[in-house]
Amino acid sequence: MKARKRFFLTACLLVCLGIFLGINAFADVRGVTQDSIQLGMILVKTGPVAALGLPEGWGIQDTFNHINETGGINGRKINLIWEDDQFKTPLAISAFNKLIFRDKVLTVTTMGGTPQTIALFDLIDKHQVVNIPNALAEEFFKPHKPYVFVLGASYETQIELMFDYIMNDLKAKDPRIAVVYAETEFGKKGLEAARRRADQYGIKLVSELVLNIGSVDASSQVLSLKKDNVDYVVTCNLVPPIITFLKTAEKYDYWPTTFGINWSCDDMVVKACKAAAKNYIGVNFVGGWDETTPGMILVRDLAKKNDRDPAKMLTSLYTMGVGTALVLAEGMKRAGQNLTPETYKDGLETLKDFETGGIVPPVTYTKTSHAPTTLSRLYKADPEKGIMIPITDWRSPKEMK
């Protein structure tokens, strides 16, 4: 009888000890408990470029909420803390420190734009912060950065695809190509890429003109391009200046074929410009809003469920947010119950041709490369329908010497 009692007491002590050790094991992992995962996000919510951060942030937020409603991540629910950096680097750094040291998040899903992410490189490494930046410069993965995972085709890749389309699909002979870019980090990356690709094709760019994000008129740029008989305009800019450019070009009866990167490849451009967008072509790595793939059906369902009006937001960025959250969630799932910054990174590095149902092309990361896919599609504006329609399949840039 005494032996049985001792056995029972010993078993109880072992169970209690196991629970105690389990709880303390979770307590030692930043942002992870037995039933929750604390995540942070830095994206602009207010200020002149709030329209860029809000839809992507909503996409990430709505997807994590959907995952919580369907069981969470290995039984844990996600709690997302969204910090507004107003697209200002000092605010992004402050937000990062708050999230890591005060809120003690497991990771910060995204850090804001190109300058904000670059400024945080050292802190990202120091604190092992797994993230998918919403910006797409090559320096995010060249050289390799262990905690930065890039989702979509880089700005450089997108610009290369524009030149390929001009030269190979349109079969342009002696094309007169100019670049119109924002005087920002990503705009300058686009300009540099355009110079390189033009040189590879043996083309001399006709002109390089700045059209800044806050511009409300593009008359000087349009008149200069028209005077120089430019027939193809490669841009690296956001939606508002692209709308300004196309409307101004229409005003002066100037109709070049104009190309835009993912930030301006959105149905909103067509709806705002109508006939002025008839020669507008965009490059993007996300699916079109009206496509019937399983992934895009999910995107539209999430938007409807959360009262995100497609007519009042950049749907391409909402789609990007959903894709980002799905990839991040898959990495956490693959990390298993022992979720730490390092196992999270390891989980993402097992992704090989991971499918999101057409939201983004298949995603692959390895231990030595977190480079994004080079696949994108070209979309052409359809003024009658008010949408961007795909005119190519997913494609990568042509290899050039």
N, C-alpha and C positions, 0 to 999 in steps of 0.2 A: 504493500500500500504506500509506504514511504517512498519507495523507488518510483512508483507511478506518479506521485505528487512532484518529486524532484524533476522527473522527465517533463511533466506539464509546465512547471515553472521555467525550466530551461528553454522549452520551445517558445513560451511567451516572450521571454527575454530576447531570444534570437529574432523573433518577428519584430519586436519593438526596435531592436538595434538596426534591423534592415530598413525599417521605415525611417528611423532617425538618420541613418547614413544616406538614404535616398533623398530625403529632404535637403540635407546639407550639401549633397552633390549638386542638386539643382541650384541651391543658394550660391554656390561658387561660380556659376555660369551667368555672366551678365545677360539680363533680360529674359532668362528662361526659368520657369517654375514647372511644377508637375502638370499644371493645366493651362498655362498661358505662355505666349511668346510676345515680348515687347519689342516693337519695331519703330524706327523713326523714318521720317521722310522730309527732305528739304526741297521745296518747290515754291516758286512765286505764286502768291495768292492775291496780292494787291499791287497797285502801281501801273505804269504804262504798258507792261507786257504780261499782265495778269491773265489775259486770254490764252496765253501759251501754257502756263503752269496749271491752271484750274482743270481743263479737261483731262490732261494726263494724270493729275492727282486723283481726280474723281474715278478714272479708270482703275487705278491701283487700289483705291479705297473700296470701290464697289466689288472688285474681284475678291479681295481679302474677306469682305463681309460675306460674300457668297460661299467662299471656302469654309468660313466659320459655321454657316448654316448647314453645310453638308458634312460636318464632322470634324472640321479643323485639320491641323497638321499632326498626324499621329496622335490624335486625341486632345491636342492643345489648341486653344483659341488664340487668334492673333489680335493684339491691340496695337493700333497704328497711331502714332503721334505725328501730326503734320505741322512742320515749322515753315513760316513764310520768310524768305530771304529778300523779297522784293527785287530779285535778280541783282543783288549787291553782294560782292565778295565778303566784305567785313561782316555782314549780317549772316552769311552762310557759315562763316567760321564760328561765330558766336552760337548759332543754332546747333552746329555739330558738337561743340563742347557741352552745351546744355543737354543734348540727347544722350551723350556718352556718360557724362559725369553726374548729372542730376537725375535724368530719367532712366539711366542705366539700360539702354536698349541693346538687344543682341547685335543689331546692325542698323545702318541708315540706308534705306533702299535706293535712294538717289540723292545727289548733292546739289542739284541746280544745274546751271549751264556750264559751258566750256570753261570760262575763267574761274568759276567757283570750284569746280572739280579739280582743276589743275592746282589751285591754291591749297587744296586739302590733301594732295597726294601723300605727303609725309605723315599726316595724322591718320590717314586711311591705313597705311602700312603699320604704323606704330600700334594702333588699336585693333588691327585685324578686322576691318569693317568691310564686309562683302557688300558690293553695290553694283547696280546697273545704271550708268550715267544716262541722262536723257540727251546728252550731246554726243557727237559721233566723230570726233577728230581722231586721226590715226595715232596720235601720241598717247591715247588711252590704252593702247595695246602694243605700241612700238616705242621703246622696248617693253617686254612683258611686265605686267603689274599684277602681283599675285591675288589681290582682292577686288580688282576691277574687271567686270565682265560686260563686254559691249554687245548690245542686242542687234542693231541693224547696220546696214551698209554704211560705211564712212562717207563723209562729205566728198572725199577725194574719189571714192568709187562712184558715187552718184554723178559727179562732174564728168568722169571718164565715160559713163554710159550715155550722157548727152552728146558728147563728141562722136561716139560710136554710132549713135542713131543718125546724126547729121550725115556722117560720111558713108555709112554702110546701108542703112535703111532708106534714107532719102536720096542717097547717091549724089550728094551735092558736089558740084565741080567748082573749084576755086571759090569756096564759100567765104563770105565776108562776115566774120564772127566777132562779136564784142562781148565784154563781160561787164555786168552791172552788179555791184556787190555792196553789202553793208560793211562799214568800217568797224568791224568787230572781230573777235577771235575767229569765229566760224566763217565769217565773210572773207577774211584774209586767207584762210585755209582753202576756200573755194577758188579764190583768185590764183593762188599758187598752183593748185591742181589743174586749172584751166590753162595756165601757161605751159605746164609740163605736157599736157595732152595735145595741145596745139603744136608744140615742138615735135612730138612723136609723129604727128600726122603731116609735118612739114608745112604747117599753117602759121601765118603771122597774124596775131590778133589785131583787129582794126583799132580798137580802143578799149580802155579800162576806166569805167566811170563809177564813182561812189554815189549810192542812193541810201542815205541813212534811215534807220528804222522809224524815226519820227517825222519823216518827210511827208508833207501834204500836197506837194506839187513836184512833178518830174519834167517840167517843160524844158529846162536846159539840157537834161540828159536825152530826152526824146528828140529834140531838134538837132542835137549834135549827132546822134545815131542816124537820123534821117538824112542829114547832110552828107554823111560818110557812106550812104547807101548800104548800111548794115542790114543783112537779111536774116541773121540768126543772133539772138541775144541769150547768152547764158547768164543766169542770175544765181546768186547765193544770198538769199534774203528771207524775210518773214512775210506772212500774209499781208499786213497793212501796206508796206511799201510796194508789194507786187500789185495789189489792187490799184494803188496810186499810179504806178507805171502803166498798167494796161489801159486805164481810163484816160490818162493823159495822151497815150499813143493814139487812141481812138479819136480824141479831140483834134489831133493834127493829121488825121487820115494816114497813119503810119501803121503797117501791118506786118511786122517781122514775126517769124516763128520764135516764140519766147519760151525758155525752159526754166523750171524752178526745182529746187531741192525739196526734200520731204517736209520741211517746215512750211512750205507754201504750196504743197500738193494737196489741196483740200477743196471739198465741194463749196466751201464758203467763198472762194475766189470766183467761182463760176456764177454763183448766185448774186454776188455783189457787182460783177462786171458785165454779166449777160453777154451781149454780142461782142463786147470789147475783148472777151477771152477766147474768141473763136480759134485763134492760132496759139493757144497756150498749152504747153505740155509739161507735166510734172514727173519727177522720179520719186518713188516711195518704196519702202520695204514692208508696208502693212497692207492688208487686204482692203478692197473698196467697201464702203459702207453698205451698199446694196447687194453685195454678193451673197450667194446662198450656201456657202461652205459652213460646216458645223461651227467653226470658230467664230465666224462673223454673225451667225445666228445668235450665238451666246452673247457676243458684244452688244447686239441690238436689244436682246432680252434684258441684259443688265442695265442698259441705259433707260429702257422703258420702266423697269421696276423701280429705279431710283430717281425717276422724274428728270432725267437729263435730256433736255430738248435738243434734238440734232440740229434744228434750225438756229440755235443760239450758241453753238459751240463748235470748235474745230474737231470734227468727228475723227479725223486721222490721228489726232493726238490722244483722244479717248481710247481709240483702238490700240495705240502704242502702249498706253497705261495698262490695259487689260493683258496684253502680251507680256509686258514686263513682270506683272504680278504672277502670272501663271508660271513663268520660268523661275522666278525667285521661290515660289511655293514648291515647285518640283525639287529644287535643290534642298530645301528644308526637309521634305518628305524622305529623300534619299539619305539624308544624314541620320535618320532613325531616331530612336529615343534619346540617344546621347548627343543632343544638339548643342554644339559649341561653335564659335567662329571658325575654327579649323575644320570640324566635320562638315559644316555648312559649305565651306569652300570646296572640300573634297566631294561633296554631293553634287554640286554644280559641275565639277570636272568629270563626272561620269556621263553627262548628257551627250548623246550621240544621235544626231538626226532626230532630236526631240520635236514632236509635232504639236502644234497648237491649233490644228484644224483650219489652217488658212489665215490665221491672224498675222503671223509672220512666217517666213520660210523656216525650214527645219533648222534647229539650233544644235550646235556642237561646240563643246569646250573640252580642253585637255589640260593636263598638269603643266604643260609648257606653252599653251596658247589659249588666250581668252579673246582672240580676235573674232569679230562678227562674221556672219555670212557675207559674201560679196553679192548675193542675189538681190535684185530689185526689179520692179516693173516700171514701165512708162505708162502714164495715163494722159489722155487728151480731154480737154474741156468739151463738154456738150452743152452749149448754151440753151438749147430747147428744153433739155431735161434738167438742167441746172446741176449737173454732177460731172465728176471726173471719171472717164471710162477707160479701162485698161486697153492698151493697144499692142502690148507685147506680153509674152509669158515671162516668168521669172528668168532673169538672165544676169550673167556676170560680165564685166568689161572684157573686151578683146585683149589678149596678151600682145604686148608691143615690145619691141627691142629698145 
